[in-house]
C-alpha cells in the first residue's frame, strides 16, 4: 500500500474514533430569519402560521427566505409573535 493510502486510512480511523467519542470536526449554525424565528417560537408549522397571519404559505415562505417583506400590520403581528408567542397560540385556539 502506498503512503497516500496509508495516510487516508489512518485519518479515516482517527475520524471514526472521534465520532464515537462525540467529538465534532465541524458544527453548522443555521441563522433563522426573524419571521422563521417568530413562527418557531410560536410553535406553528408553516401552514398553520400562514393561516393565522392570513397569507398564503407561498407568501410566508417568501418572507422567511427574504424574497419579500411583510406589510406594516403583519410586521406588528410578527413582533408580538417573537415577544409573546403564547398570544398567538391563544388566537389559534
Secondary structure, DSSP 8 states (H G I E B T S, - for coil): --HHHHHHHHHHHHHHHHHHTT--S--------HHHHHHHHHT--HHHHHHHHTS-HHHHHHHHTTSS---HHHHHHHHHHHH-HHHHHHHH-
